[in-house]
Amino acid sequence: MLKALGAACLLIVSSHLLAQENAPLPPAALVPVAQAEDSRWTRTLERVATGVVTIQVDQTRAFDTEWNMSSQATGFVVDAKRGLILTNRHVVTPGPVTAQAVFLNREEVTLYPVYRDPVHDFGLYRYDPSRLRFIKPTELKLFPDGAQVGREIRVIGNDAGEQLSILAGTLARLDREAPNYGLGKYNDFNTFYYQAASSTSGGSSGSPVIDVEGRVVALNAGGSSQAASSFYLPLDRVERALKLIQDGKPVPRGTLETVFKYTPYDEVRRLGLRPATETDMRRKFPNNTGLLVVSEAQVGSAAEKVLEPGDLLIKVNDALVGGFDDLAEVLDSGVGKSVKLSIERGGQPLDQVMTIEDLHAITPDRYLEFGDAVVHTLSWQQARHINAPIRGVYVANPGYVLGAAAVPRGAVITEIGGKTVNALADFEAAVSPLKDGERVTVRFFTLDDPSTAQWRVIRMDRRWFPARSCHRDDAQGVWPCTTWPEDGVAQPPKPASTSFAKTSDPIVNRLAPSMVLVNFDMPYSVSGITERNYYGTGVIVDAARGLVVVDRNTVPVSIGDVRLTFAGTIEIPGRVEYVHPLHNLAMISYDPKLVGTTPVHSAVFKAVDVQPGEQVWAVGVRPDGKVQSRTATVASVDPVAFPLSRTFQFRETNLETIQLINGPADYDGVLANKQGEIVATWASFAYEAGREIAQENRGIPAEQILEMLPLVRGETMLHSLEAELIPVPLAGARKLGLSDGWVQRLEQHSPDRRQALSVSRLVGGSPASKLLRSGDLILDIDGAIVNRYREVERAVQKPQVKVTVLRDGVERVIDVPTVELGGRDLNRILLWAGAVLQEPHRALAAQRGITPDGVFVGYFSYGSPATRYQLWAGRRIVEVDGQPTPDLDSFIKAVAGRADRSSVRLRTMAWNGSVDVITLKLDNRYWPAYELKRTAAGWTRTPLE
């Protein structure tokens, strides 16, 4: 009847139009249906757009499934009066976060977390509405019942970095299984998801999914990287949580520690669903196509004893259950109460009574931070991934302390110091009393291999990093922290003695008492060096004073912890004494008393010119402490020529090194003659090849080590011309205008090396940079002919020299002051806004000719203001709010006393001189400023606020 009536009405309207086809019509009547619909969407989008915000998220600490990082997402206002913004759980984050919302008119407000659901992917931020001066945002209304298959929707959000992007789609499914993002990552469960084809991408998380009336029917939560599909979270649980928060009440969440899966009828019949039960379910829920089936019962929970995978959930408290919302309503409203579950198992009905647990109680809300590590109680999210009980402490970030002991992210610590660790309180009780340098054993398993227990010995750090305990405070929206009291330094190890194993190799027997295994751990990335853990072979050069020489690929800088292992048996602490500013050498020391009567002795060095074809023995210490030897033949003695470093780390220059035929690449050490005398170190050189770090071994002649000893002992100072040189064959020098007389003198000076030295690069800010030029041929220094690196280096060991150069075919004599270089490459660093700041190091001036002024950014931590506002490593800060900052002292003075969340304007400069001005908003709560200085007693850390 209705269809007929509709047809009749259509006929009447058509006849009317035909009768008046020549009459003028109003413009509105000419608008096609599609355009009218578009116009309706346009008006809706204009109305709701002011309520959609871009959220800038800084996850300040790694926590549970999330790494510390900076990102952006979307949210929307659901209560303009209270300032509540709805977004995803992974945007609110499970851990500490700093966030701000940017509205359509580019006004910014600070956000504070109010609620993050323990399981489902939604959360709420709050802001202060009085902070908005120029916009009154639209309050978007939740409309859970509006989600229907075939409904046209729009997703409004910050898609792929756009301030406001609008994507169209159509709801295709309302019963999709929650997306699985993989092991160790956040995954939603015990809920349906909606699916549509709208191709959302990064930044659109938390976007509202609206209908044509502007009502929110779902929350954008994820997408597929393999198809143009987007996944939306239903709003039933969201609406409940919002109302409770608006009423000032907590949001109770109940759980049975069980994961259910919605399974279609054809499959549950095979699991034993009884026909009568199916009839009842279909009658009660005619639109449903399946029912809930137990997928996982958490190991170690009460559910494990009464529920099994494959159990069919029929009733809860004698009421039929049609889906996740029915079950969630009972659980969330009955925390602490008993619940009756009616299930069918293999066709047999069973009734089980269980207690509803508090889901918040098994969701971590505290963490410990020590030695740059972050740990907290294992969450259900991670426990269910590995099918393990919710016990132990989860390593969210191994940091310095745990990373140096090879305890990885994702490890679950179950014992410490022989005591069982069930929760964070157990771990804190064992760790917080530890002194700096004190050791303790931990036992753990990993997410990849949960059935295998591993153990490590960790060395506590109370020097490099602050230690504190932090807990979540949803009323404030922050994680207040309590600093652990300082507890001194561990007692030094007691002296111990050992012996060296005798072998059939006389070279090894002679050299083993002079060789040690050196381990070096860097707490901070500085001077362009990003790797943090090193090991290599050290050679004792002064047993009485405990001096050991290593290469700079074992001890690259002076800030760090040194450990020396003798004969694979005794490990003692060491100290960095000298880092050679020009060459790949460093000197460390140890207390000789700590090795007791161990028969160590100084190595014997022999300064000779090694010739190609000579046989040598390459001797080194493996990581297990075993000394090994291999014979090799000298291939050549050639200048090094490594590419410039992209990160401005140390790069060897002005050095001739020994290369071997079939020399060992798997260990470093020394090169010795058949008498066991050391003619060179077999050093590891690190350099950057593109974006990768490459390493190769070469021999550094013994005379370099012998000449370094007086520098280390403070008997002399090192002077440098501050010029990088390259050899030029005499034939090439002739083309540059070198006279026959000079050619003959150079031939007579060095018949086997017919070359001259040319200036390739000058160190920025040095006297030479103003007096010499690239391309100058250096002929003599103070009247002595030079054409080898070693000759130049020896000739300039005085405050000033006369350098004879050939420039543009003209011979010139130039007085050049030298530069006095020290071996303390780094004496202080500053931690500020998540960035590691230091004085510009020599490599910056040597490789790029940059005058060493300003404050160099050595590194930045993810999730910090430095990351958010792009204060990248490698830049120099030269001004703060217009005030010049030529050094660290001036910088500290310029930023002192700044309030939390206040802004500073930084003028920064890149290596090529390009200037960039950025504004940075401070976060003193999570990124407090402190300074590390090297003193006579070692490195000390001092808070600046």
PyMOL commands that set and color helices and strands:
alter all, ss='L'
color gray80, all
select helices_A, chain A and resi 2-19+27-30+33-51+89-92+129-131+144-146+159-161+236-246+265-270+275-284+303-306+324-332+359-362+380-386+401-404+424-431+506-514+592-595+702-712+730-735+740-749+767-771+789-795+842-848+865-868+888-895
alter helices_A, ss='H'
color red, helices_A
select strands_A, chain A and resi 52-59+69-79+84-87+97-102+108-116+123-126+152-157+165-177+192-196+208-210+216-223+230-233+254-255+258-264+290-297+312-316+319-320+338-345+348-355+357-358+366-370+373-377+393-397+412-416+419-420+439-445+454-459+468-471+481-483+515-521+533-542+547-550+561-566+570-579+586-589+615-621+627-639+656-661+669-672+678-689+692-701+718-720+723-729+755-762+777-781+784-785+800-807+810-817+819-821+828-832+835-838+855-860+876-880+883-884+903-909+915-921+930-935+938-943
alter strands_A, ss='S'
color yellow, strands_A
deselect
rebuild
show_as cartoon
